[in-house]
Amino acid sequence: MVPKGFIRYQVLESLSKRPMSGSEIMDAIEKNTDGHWRPSPGSIYPLLAWLQDNGYVKEQPTDQAGMKRYELTESGKTLLEEQRKIMEEQRKTMEEQMQMHMAGPRRGMFFGPPFRGPLWMRMPPEKARETRDSIRNLMRTVFELGRTLHQHFSEEGIDEARKVLDETTAKLQELNRKLQGSERKKKNPS
């Protein structure tokens, strides 16, 4: 699901870097979303026409290949700043909703993956609470780190965060393999 205003924001953000054609904008958006989403020409070209009609972008003279490129106008740059604020508000709202979801309707509840359903019934209540608290703290920390990196971007910070996440993932995968191995030994003691 694409949040409201996401396409407009992505088009403006792409054009803030350099003049681009519609297909270059689609490529840039696909790259910005790590390949998860590529807008269709049917969503980009009408939006470019609307932006141009309203004075937010202007068409550059056509180059030798006949490709139209667009660039932001001053009002387009102002619109981009407004869109950045809107996107930041949407991000905060989504983050708050995720944290509320993780907290559940009562403090100490967690209904999202990966721990749900009958697993809670098999755990002693104190262990279930401790596990939910650990998951909630992990998710809260990941969201806060994302917000901090967004506000204070640095390649070193990104690299360090990725390293810690990769190490944590490796440790959890190792624990999972160990638990699966001990379960197999219980089932097949030979």
C-alpha positions in Angstrom: 0.0 0.0 0.0 1.4 3.4 -1.0 0.7 6.2 1.5 -1.3 9.2 0.3 1.1 11.8 -1.4 3.9 9.3 -1.7 4.2 9.4 -5.5 4.1 13.2 -5.6 6.7 13.3 -2.8 9.0 10.8 -4.6 8.7 12.7 -7.9 9.5 16.0 -6.3 12.4 14.5 -4.3 13.8 12.9 -7.4 13.6 16.2 -9.3 15.3 18.0 -6.5 18.5 16.1 -7.3 18.6 16.9 -11.0 16.3 17.3 -14.0 14.8 14.0 -15.1 12.5 12.4 -17.7 9.5 10.4 -16.6 11.3 7.1 -17.1 14.3 8.3 -15.1 11.9 9.3 -12.3 10.4 5.8 -12.3 13.9 4.3 -12.2 14.9 6.6 -9.3 11.7 5.7 -7.3 12.3 2.0 -7.8 15.9 2.5 -6.6 14.7 4.6 -3.6 12.3 1.8 -2.6 15.0 -0.8 -2.9 13.2 -2.3 -5.9 10.0 -3.0 -3.9 7.9 -0.6 -6.0 8.1 0.9 -9.4 5.4 3.4 -10.3 3.6 2.9 -13.7 3.8 5.5 -16.5 0.0 5.9 -15.9 0.8 7.4 -12.5 3.9 9.4 -13.3 3.0 11.2 -16.5 -0.4 12.5 -15.4 1.3 13.7 -12.2 4.1 15.4 -14.2 1.4 17.1 -16.3 -0.4 18.3 -13.2 2.8 19.5 -11.6 3.6 21.4 -14.8 0.1 22.9 -15.2 0.3 24.2 -11.6 3.8 25.7 -12.0 5.7 23.2 -9.8 7.9 21.8 -12.5 8.9 23.1 -15.9 9.9 21.2 -19.0 13.5 21.6 -20.2 14.2 22.0 -23.9 14.0 18.6 -25.5 17.4 17.0 -26.0 18.8 15.4 -29.1 17.1 12.1 -28.3 13.7 13.8 -28.0 13.5 13.0 -24.3 11.5 15.5 -22.2 13.2 16.3 -18.9 11.5 18.2 -16.0 13.0 20.4 -13.3 11.6 21.9 -10.2 10.6 25.6 -10.1 10.8 27.7 -7.0 7.2 26.9 -6.1 8.0 23.2 -6.7 10.8 23.5 -4.2 8.4 25.0 -1.7 5.9 22.2 -2.4 8.7 19.7 -1.8 9.4 21.2 1.6 5.6 20.9 2.5 5.6 17.3 1.2 8.6 16.5 3.4 6.7 17.7 6.4 3.7 15.7 5.5 5.7 12.6 4.9 7.5 13.0 8.3 4.1 13.4 10.0 2.8 10.2 8.2 6.0 8.4 9.3 5.5 9.4 12.9 1.8 8.4 12.8 2.7 5.0 11.3 5.4 4.5 13.9 3.0 5.4 16.7 0.4 3.0 15.4 3.0 0.3 15.2 4.1 0.9 18.8 0.4 0.9 19.9 0.0 -2.4 18.0 3.0 -3.8 19.8 1.7 -2.7 23.2 -1.7 -4.1 22.5 -5.0 -3.0 24.1 -3.5 -3.6 27.5 0.0 -3.0 28.7 2.1 -6.1 28.3 0.2 -7.5 25.3 1.7 -8.1 21.9 -0.3 -9.5 19.1 2.1 -9.2 16.1 4.6 -11.7 14.7 6.8 -13.5 15.4 5.5 -14.7 18.8 1.7 -15.1 18.8 -1.0 -17.5 19.5 -0.5 -20.8 21.4 3.2 -20.1 22.1 2.0 -17.7 24.9 -0.1 -20.4 26.4 2.9 -22.8 26.7 5.2 -20.2 28.4 5.1 -19.6 32.1 3.3 -16.2 32.5 6.5 -14.4 33.8 8.6 -15.7 30.9 5.8 -14.6 28.4 5.8 -11.1 29.9 9.6 -10.9 29.9 9.7 -12.0 26.2 7.0 -9.5 25.2 8.9 -6.8 26.9 12.1 -7.8 25.2 10.4 -7.8 21.8 8.7 -4.4 22.5 12.0 -2.9 23.6 13.8 -4.2 20.5 11.2 -2.8 18.2 11.0 0.5 20.0 14.8 0.8 19.8 14.9 -0.1 16.1 12.2 2.6 15.4 14.1 5.2 17.5 17.4 4.4 15.7 15.6 4.8 12.3 14.3 8.2 13.4 17.7 9.3 14.7 19.5 8.2 11.5 16.8 10.0 9.4 17.4 13.2 11.4 21.2 12.9 11.7 22.2 10.9 8.6 25.8 9.6 8.4 27.2 6.8 6.5 29.2 5.7 9.5 26.0 5.5 11.6 24.2 3.5 8.9 27.2 1.1 8.6 27.4 0.7 12.4 23.6 0.1 12.7 23.7 -2.4 9.9 26.6 -4.2 11.5 24.8 -4.5 14.9 21.6 -5.7 13.1 23.5 -8.3 11.1 25.3 -9.5 14.3 22.0 -9.7 16.1 20.4 -11.6 13.2 23.3 -14.0 13.1 23.0 -14.7 16.8 19.2 -15.3 16.6 19.7 -17.6 13.6 22.4 -19.5 15.5 20.0 -19.9 18.5 17.3 -21.1 16.2 19.6 -23.7 14.7 20.7 -24.8 18.1 17.1 -25.2 19.4 16.1 -27.0 16.2 19.1 -29.4 16.6 18.2 -30.2 20.3 14.6 -30.8 19.3 15.7 -33.3 16.6 17.9 -35.1 19.1 15.0 -35.5 21.5 12.9 -37.0 18.7 15.7 -39.2 17.3 18.0 -40.1 20.2 20.0 -42.6 18.1 
